[in-house]
Amino acid sequence: MSHPTAVTPVTPVTDAAFAAEVLASEVPVLVDFTAAWCPPCRMLAPVLAAFAAEHPDTLRVVTLDIDHNPRTPATYGVLAAPTLLLFHGGQPIRSLVGARSKARLTEELSDLL
């Protein structure tokens, strides 16, 4: 018996939508600052999708393409891709730079989820 495949729970956001989608969110939001040309970013994408699927009620995961949306990375001092920023209450509360495994990501954010 096969199970239906869930739609990826990771949502793209833009500079224009950042305040509404991230800063105004009632739940914590993990923002993946990514780029199409970045191999570690591509490696991280399935990790984030799996992580988001495991935390559907306690966390949102979004991606922001730094090449097409330069204002938000500049605002938060993002200098490398991939960079993960966890926002809660409209403020960044944790910064993680570089690709990582789901186990490592879970460990790094366990105190906040």
HUZISUL-V299469 format. One record per backbone hydrogen bond with DSSP energy under -0.5 kcal/mol. CO is the residue of the C=O (numbers start at 1). NH is the residue of the N-H. Records with the same first field share a line. If there is no record, write none. Layout:
BEGIN
CO: NH / NH
END
This chain:
BEGIN
9: 11 / 61
11: 63
14: 18
15: 18
17: 21
18: 22 / 23
19: 24
22: 25
28: 60
29: 31 / 87
30: 32 / 62
31: 33 / 85
32: 34 / 64
33: 82 / 83
34: 66
35: 38
37: 39
38: 42
39: 43
40: 44
41: 45
42: 46
43: 47
44: 48
45: 49
46: 50
47: 51
48: 52
49: 53
50: 54
51: 55
52: 55
53: 56
55: 58 / 59
58: 28
60: 30
61: 11
62: 32
63: 13
64: 34 / 66
65: 69
69: 73
70: 74
71: 75
72: 76
73: 78
74: 77
77: 79
82: 98
83: 33 / 85
84: 96
85: 31 / 87
86: 93 / 94
87: 29
88: 91
91: 88
94: 86
96: 84
101: 105
102: 106
103: 107
104: 108
105: 109
106: 110
109: 112 / 113
END
